[in-house]
Amino acid sequence: MRVILTGGRGMLGSSIAERWAIRRPYDELVLLTRDLVDLRDKDATREAVERIQPDSIVHAAAVVGGLAAKLANPTKYLLDNLLLDSSVISAAIDARVPELLYIGSAAVYPEHYRQPFLESDLLAAPLEPANEGYAIAKIAGIKLCEYASSEFGLDYRVALPSNLYGPNDDYSLSHGHLIAAAIAKVHAAHIAGDASVLIWGDGTARREFTYSLDLADWLVSQVGALSKWPTRLNLGVGHDHTITEYYDSARRAVGYAGGFQYDTGKPAGMRQRILDSGVAHTLGWLPQTALDDGIARVYQSYLAAQQE
């Protein structure tokens, strides 16, 4: 089997590539990285797909970032993700690639709605304003996969993971996700001997985070059998934690003895976001990594990256 992977240098994409080499050494994985193809270029992407002739595509490429980055640059998150997704999915349709796995996001669910979210809650209410541009682009990708499947008889399916953390994340404070940014901030405070770390909001907002290697390992096992999936599938750990609890876990991993301060004038995003992953459980989804274990591994990855 020959499979194209986009976004192979990102956090989830690199985890998929790592697990693929272990679980499926006899299946060919072709990485379409940005130095080979600008996936926003529709013609270049179509040429690459036609040349490789894959049996399946795992589309993990996306322009992602933390809350601050999405608030500052909503146009970029909407436009670049629209270009990426329309280019890759349309190339797959034109080449009649029989299977495609699109990596969506829990950010597509409404801001004020029931918790946990079911797959059917898509478009049920207005989106969170801070994530709106990114979410609109991802919803467009989801619907394009659904239309392609129904119109052309293709197995184009959508994974909707919770927030993710893992090795090879972006640890910058301007673009990093919550856990990556927390690790970087707590480490910096530990090295500097600072008495406290600043957290946006009051620390009580709740988020669900899944370890990227758990997700990657299971997704690798599913490629080639996506016809068994529903059109879209929630993938989370099934429980959430407060922002402060994630910082506490980072503090334990780093060995930091200081405390936390809160800037309640800064946005903290939705009060809660958690997924109902019951359908995925019937297909064998069962993440194993405990939060403290995962964050400790990510911290070691962060230290290694600092030394490069």
N, C-alpha and C positions, 0 to 999 in steps of 0.2 A: 504494500500500500504506500502511495506517495501522498504526503500531506504538506500543505503550505501553512506556516505559522507566521502571522504578522505580529509586530510588537514583541519580538523575541528577546529584546534587551531590557524590557521593562520588568517590573517586579513579578507580575503573574506570568508573563511570557517567558522570562528566564527560568522560572520554576517549572513551567511546562516543558521547556527544552531539556532541563535537567532530568525530570522524571521520565521523559520520553526515551532518553538514552538508556535508562535503566530498565524500564518496563517493556519497551518495544524496539530492541536493537536491530531487528530485521525489517522494520518499516522505515521508509525514508522520510525524514523531516527536513523540509527546505525552509530556511529562515529568510523572509523578505524584510531585511532591515533598511533603515532610511538611507544608508550609504549606498545601497544597491538600487532602490526604487523609492521615489517620493510618492507615497501612496495617495497623496492629494491630486496627483497627475493621472487623470483618467486613462489617457492613451498609454502611458508607460505601464500602468498597472494591468491594463488589459493585455498588453504584449507579454508581460511576465507570466500571467496566468495561462495564456495560450501556449507559451513556450514550455512551461513546466508540466502542464496537463495533470493537475492533481486529482486524486480521488476524493479529497476532502480539504477544506480550508478551516483553520482555527484563527478567527479574526480577533486578536487581543490588542491590536494597536489602538491607541486613543490618546488624546491630549487630556491629561488629568492633572489635578492639583488640589491643594487644600482650600479651605474656606476663604482665606485672605486673597488668594490668587484668583479665584472665581468671582469674587466681589469686584476686584480691580479690573479684570479683563474678560467680561462676559462675552464680548464679540468674538474673541479668539476661541473660547471654548465652544461656542455655537458653530462658528463658521468652519474651523479646522476639523471638528468631528463630523460635521455634515459632509465635508469634502472627502475625508478618509472613508467613511462608511459607504457613501454613494459610489465611490470609485471601486472599492473592493467588492461590494455585493453586486454591483452591476456587471463587473468583469466576470464574476462567478456565474451569474445568470447567462451572460452572453456565451460563455464557454460550456454552459450546461454542466458545471461541476455538480455532481449529484448530492453532495453533503456540505454543509457549512455550519460551524459553531460560532455564533456571535456572542462576544462577552459584553453584556450590558452592565447595568449598575442599579443598586437599590435606590439611587437618587431619582429614579423615574417615578417613584411613588408620591402620592400627595403629601402636603405638609400637615394638614389637620384632618386626620382620618383615623379609622380604627387601627389598633395594633394587636397582634402582628399583622403585617400585610400579606394578603393572598395574591396570587398571580392575577386574579380577576380584578384587582383594585387599580390597575393601570388606567389612567385618564378618568378616574372616578371623582376627582376634586382638584382644585388648583395646586400647583407645585410650590415647593419652597423657593422663595425669591432668590436666595443666595446661590442656589444650584440651577436656576431656571434655564439658562442658556445651554449648559452642559446636558441637562435632562431632556430638553427638547430635541437636541441632536440624537441622543441615545434612543428616545422614543421613535424618532423617524427611522433609525436603523432597525429597531424591533419590528415595526410595522412593515418595513420593506422585506424583511425575512419572512414574515407571515404571508404577505402578498405573493412572494415568489414561490413559496411552498404550495399555496392553494392554486395559483394560476398555472404553474409549470410542473407540478408534481415533484418538486425537489424537497429534500430533507434539510431545510434550513431552520435551525433551532436556536433558541436564545437562553443563555445562562444569565441569571440575575443574582450575582453574589452580594452578600453583605459587604460592608467595608472590609478591606483587606490589609494585612500587614505581613511583612516577610523580608527576606534578604533582597538586596538590590533595590530597595525603595529610595525615594528622593528625600534626603534628610534636611534639605534647605528649609529655613523657617518661612520663606515666602511661598514655596510651592509644595512643601511636604504635607502628607496626610497626618492625622492626629497622632498616631503612635510613633511614626518616624520623627515628627517634630518634637514630641515629648521626650524621646530618647536623646535627641540632639540638644534640647534645652537643659535637660537634667544633667547630661554629661558636661556641658559647658559650665553650669553652675557648680558642679562637683570639682572640676579642675580649677576654677577661679576661686573657690572657697566662698561662694555667695551664700547668704543665709536663706534665700528663698528663690522660687521659680514662679514667674508670672503666668497665669492661666487666663485665657479669654473666657468671659462669662463667669457664672458662679460655681461651675464645676459639677452641677447636678444633671445636666443634659445626658441622656443615655444613648449609647451606640452599641451595635453588634459588630464584632470584628472576627474574621476567620483567617487562620494562618494560610498564607498563599501556597505553601507546599502541600498542605492537606487538599486544598481545592485542585491544584494542578495534578496531583496523583490520581484523583478520581476522574477528572476530565480526560486525562490521557487514556484511562480505561474505557471511556465512553465513545471515543472517536471510532467511527465505523458502524456504530449502532444507534445513531441519533434518531432513527425512525421510531424507536421505542419511546422517545420523549414526547411530552406535550409541546405545544408551540413555544412556551416559555416556562422556565423552571427556577424557582427561588433556591438559593444555596447559602445557608447560614448555619451558625452553630446552635441556634435556638435559645440563646440567652444573651443578655446585654449587661453592660456595666456603665457607671457614671464616668464622666470625663476625669474626675478626680481619681477614681479607682484605676484608670489606665495610667495616669501619672504616678500613682503609688506603685504600680507594678514596675514602671520604668525606674523609679527610685530604688526599688529593691534590686533590680538587675545591675544598676550602676554602683550601688553602695553609697548613695548620697544621703547625708544626714540632715539636710535642710528641710524647710517647709515650703508651703505654697501661699501665694497671694493671688487674688482674683480681681480682674478688671471687668466689672459688670457693665461698663460702658461699651465694651466690644461685643460684637455678635457671636453667638454660640451655635447658631443654626437651629434645626428642629429640636424639640424637647426630647423626642424619642424616635428611633427608627429601628424596628426589628422585623424580621421576616418569618413567615410560617413556611418552613421547609418540609412539611409533611409529605408532599408528593415526591420530592427527591428521596426521602427516606425509603419509599417503596421501591425505588430503583437502586438502592444500595448505598446511598450517600450517608456517611457516618464519620465526620471529622474527629480526630483523636487528640490533637495538641492542646494542652491546657495553656491558659493565658500566660502565666508566669514562665512556663517553659519556652513558649514561643517568643516572648519578649526577650528573655535571656539569650536565645539564639540570635535574634535580630541585633541585639546589642553587640555581640561578638562580631557579627557581619559588619556593623557600623565601625567598630574599632579597626577591623582589617581594611576597610575602605579608607579610613583616615590615614593609614600608613602607606597607601599606594602612591 
